[in-house]
Amino acid sequence: MDKKFKKNDTSFICANCGEFVSTLNYSSRDHCNKCLCSLHVDINPGDRQNECKGLLIPIGVDYNAKKGYVIQYKCEKCGQLHNNKSAEDDSFKTILSVMNGTYSNKQLK
């Protein structure tokens, strides 16, 4: 299986909170910058080939000196775990709420 990154930077309406999410313009946009949720649509980054289409909920955040904040996700539909770098315009308040255990994607709708 080819693990190459495929740039796919498109705007979308968040399936969780309904926010309009604009393009990132420096990498592929794959999660909402307000609630941090995403859809389980990629097998390899940017390919949009995953048939699951479940909601990816942030369950943790780690800080990496080279990558910055890395968000850990769990798919509500299939349970698969997934990691992704945060974007420059992600809500830092939301990142902190995931880190301190007070995050609820339902509150952000």
C-alpha positions as CSV (number, residue, x, y, z in Angstrom):
1,M,0.0,0.0,0.0
2,D,1.4,3.4,-1.0
3,K,1.6,5.8,1.9
4,K,2.3,8.9,0.0
5,F,0.7,12.1,1.1
6,K,-1.8,13.5,-1.4
7,K,-2.6,17.2,-1.1
8,N,-6.3,17.7,-0.8
9,D,-7.0,21.2,0.6
10,T,-10.7,21.9,0.1
11,S,-13.1,23.9,2.2
12,F,-16.1,22.1,3.8
13,I,-19.0,22.3,6.3
14,C,-18.1,20.5,9.5
15,A,-20.3,17.4,9.9
16,N,-20.2,17.9,13.7
17,C,-20.7,21.6,14.4
18,G,-21.8,23.0,11.1
19,E,-19.0,25.6,10.9
20,F,-17.7,26.6,7.4
21,V,-14.1,25.5,7.3
22,S,-11.9,27.3,4.7
23,T,-8.9,25.9,2.9
24,L,-5.6,25.8,4.8
25,N,-3.4,27.0,1.9
26,Y,-0.2,25.3,3.1
27,S,-1.3,21.7,3.6
28,S,-4.4,19.5,3.4
29,R,-7.3,20.6,5.5
30,D,-8.9,17.6,7.1
31,H,-10.5,18.7,10.4
32,C,-12.6,21.6,11.7
33,N,-10.6,24.4,13.2
34,K,-13.4,25.2,15.7
35,C,-14.4,21.7,17.2
36,L,-11.4,19.8,15.8
37,C,-13.7,17.0,14.5
38,S,-13.0,15.3,11.2
39,L,-14.4,12.6,9.0
40,H,-12.8,9.2,8.6
41,V,-12.4,9.6,4.8
42,D,-8.7,8.8,4.2
43,I,-6.8,5.5,4.0
44,N,-3.6,7.4,3.2
45,P,-3.4,11.2,4.0
46,G,-5.5,13.1,1.4
47,D,-6.7,10.2,-0.7
48,R,-10.4,10.3,0.4
49,Q,-10.7,6.6,-0.3
50,N,-12.0,5.3,3.1
51,E,-15.5,4.0,2.9
52,C,-16.1,4.3,6.7
53,K,-17.0,8.1,6.7
54,G,-17.5,8.0,10.5
55,L,-17.0,11.0,12.7
56,L,-13.4,11.3,14.1
57,I,-13.6,12.8,17.6
58,P,-10.5,14.2,19.3
59,I,-9.6,12.1,22.4
60,G,-6.1,13.5,23.2
61,V,-3.4,16.0,22.2
62,D,0.4,15.6,22.5
63,Y,3.0,18.2,21.9
64,N,5.9,17.3,19.5
65,A,8.8,19.7,19.2
66,K,9.0,19.3,15.4
67,K,5.3,18.8,14.5
68,G,3.6,21.0,17.2
69,Y,0.3,19.8,18.6
70,V,-0.7,16.4,17.4
71,I,-4.4,15.5,17.8
72,Q,-5.4,11.9,18.5
73,Y,-8.7,10.8,17.1
74,K,-11.1,7.9,17.6
75,C,-13.7,7.1,14.9
76,E,-17.2,6.9,16.4
77,K,-18.2,4.4,13.7
78,C,-15.4,1.9,13.5
79,G,-13.2,2.7,16.5
80,Q,-10.0,3.2,14.6
81,L,-7.4,5.5,16.1
82,H,-5.8,8.2,14.0
83,N,-3.3,11.0,14.6
84,N,-3.1,14.4,12.8
85,K,-1.1,17.6,13.2
86,S,-3.0,20.6,14.4
87,A,-3.5,23.5,12.0
88,E,-2.2,27.0,12.6
89,D,-5.8,28.3,12.9
90,D,-7.1,25.6,15.2
91,S,-8.9,26.9,18.3
92,F,-6.3,26.8,21.0
93,K,-9.2,26.8,23.6
94,T,-10.5,23.6,22.1
95,I,-7.1,22.0,22.0
96,L,-6.6,22.8,25.7
97,S,-10.1,21.4,26.5
98,V,-9.1,18.1,24.8
99,M,-5.8,18.1,26.8
100,N,-7.4,18.7,30.1
101,G,-10.3,16.3,29.6
102,T,-13.2,18.8,29.5
103,Y,-13.8,18.5,25.7
104,S,-17.2,17.6,24.4
105,N,-17.9,17.8,20.7
106,K,-21.6,18.0,21.6
107,Q,-21.1,21.4,23.4
108,L,-19.6,22.9,20.2
109,K,-22.7,22.3,18.0
